[in-house]
Amino acid sequence: MAEGTRRRTTPTPAPVHLLDPTRPPRPAPGCDVCAALDRQRAQAERSGNTRRAIITEDEIRKHPRHRNRP
């Protein structure tokens, strides 16, 4: 091995892709529950109720149809 050359003995870590927490989740296509929650979230944001908007975003993320999206 040439001087100054190192051999990697562990696999290269895979890149981590995180969702942007500042962006609201998109409702699952064709899901009436997700669409209704998204409307509630938008209304809460318009009225300045940040807490309600964040709670509604969490509900969208936890909704079964939303979680199982490809």
ABEGO torsion letter per residue (X at the ends): XBBGBBBBABBBBBBBBBBBAABBBBBBBGBAAAAAAAAAAAAAAAAGBAAAAAAAAAAAAABAAAAABX
